[in-house]
């Protein structure tokens, strides 16, 4: 019988191919593999493979290790990556809008009673809105604060103007051809006076 040429390729690869193709049983494969690895480990020459494995051919193509091969990403990975990118973009946009938004305006300062009184004194027609604004501010004062306010110059000026306007409204309600608007004004002024004088 003619001698076969020695197998081409690493003995470990030849063993693996022979085992995968069913030419070696598991115990024989493990024993031969262990002998090859022990020789490599201790720096000894590799033991020869059995004659039955001389015809095993090893592919000459280069096969990358699985961790080095480029992985293809499926649709789930693309969706996950897209969602993460959109989330990051949304967070950056929210932060940018929050940083560029002007601070909220300071609470609007309510006018003081003396400012409201000056507004009434300067207005020739005391509107219902101005009277209601003054009355709201007056109603929240304590009895002591009302007593102090009644001693101030603005209160005395407002009281004098109120009496003058009540007298004018009474006179107009008595003499006008259409007394209804003057009576309504008189009622509003009398109510305002009652609210100012009550504690």
Secondary structure, 3 states (H helix, E strand, C coil): CCCCCCCCCCHHHHHHHHHHCCCCCHHHHHHHHHHHHHHHHHCCCCCCCCHHHCCCCCCCCCCCCCCCCCCCCCHHHHHHHHHHHHHHHHHHHHHHHHHHCCCCCCCCCCCCHHHHHHHHHHCCCCCHHHHHHHHHHHHCCCHHHHHHHHCCHHHHHHHHHHHHHHHHHHHHHHHCCCCHHHHHHHHHHHHHHHHHHCC
